Amino acid sequence: MEHDGKALAADEIDVHHHRGVGMASVHVRAVVTWLAIFPLAATGMCALGALVPQWHPVLRAFVLTLVVVPTAVYLAVPRLLLLQTQIGRATRTRAQRRAKRN
């Protein structure tokens, strides 16, 4: 995608906040990211606290981050974005059918 002659990355928005077709807004992506990371971090923190309570909190946070970030980026967020897209598509389809009936 380009804007004013400047090439943009696939997930980058220009100064006018245009986004690619079918791309979730930055706000939706932020909520989806939070929904992916919070349960992973909470579960991981509880598990690490029980398994290695003697570790320094910074070390536990480091290990937790090593696990949570790739899991969220490569597994959880893409699946949640796909789910969000499917829900949005179904909602739009239902609204279009309702509008045709009226």
N, C-alpha and C positions, 0 to 999 in steps of 0.2 A: 504494500500500500504506500502511496506517496501523498504528501501534502506540501504545497508550495515548493515543489522540487526536492523536498527532503524525504529520503526513504525512511519509513517507519517499520519497526519490528512488528510481528504479527499481533502482539498483545499491547502495543504502545498506542496511545491516543494522541491526537494533535492538540494544538492549543484551543481548538473549537470543540473539543470533546467528541469528535466523531469516532465511531468505532466500527470495526468490521461487521459485516452482515452476520447475524446469529451469535455475535459475541456478547457475553454477559457484561453488564456495566461494572465499573470499578467497585461500586457499592455492593452489588450482588456477589462479586468475587471476594470481597472482604468478609462478608457474612459467611460465605461458603468456607473460606479458609479458616475462620474462627471455629465454625462447626466441625471442621476436620481436626484441627489442632487441639482444641480444649479437651475432648474426651481422650485423645491419645496421650496428652501430657498428664492429665489427671490419673489415668490408669497406670501410666509408666511411673509416675511419682510414687504412687501407692506400692507398686511392685518393687521398685528400687528401695524404698524405705523398709520394706519387709525383708528383702533379700540381702541388702548390704547396708544396714543401719550405721555401721562404723565408718563408712566413707564420708569424706568431707562434703558438705552440701554443693560446693562448686564442682567437684568431680561428678557427683550424681547428676547435676544439671547438665554438665558436658556430655555424659553418656546418654542421658535422656534426649538431648538435642541431636546427638548422632543418630538416634533411632527415629525420633518423631519427625524431624524435618524431611528426610527422604520418603518416609512412609506417607506423610501428608502430601508432598509434592507429586510423587509418582503414582500413588494409589488412591488415597482418599479424596483429594480435591478434584481430580478428573472425573471420578465416579459421581461425586456430588454435583458437579457442574452438568454432567450428562443427565442426571436425575432432574435437576432444575430445568434443563432445556426440554425434557420430555413432559414435565408438568406444565410448563409454559405453553408448549405446543398443543397439549390436550385442552388446556383452558381456552386458548385462542380458537381452536376448532369448535369447541362447544359454544363459544360466544358467537361465532360466525353462523353456526347452524341455527341458533336461537334468533339471530338477526334476520335470517332468511325467512323464518316462519312468520315473523311479525311484519 
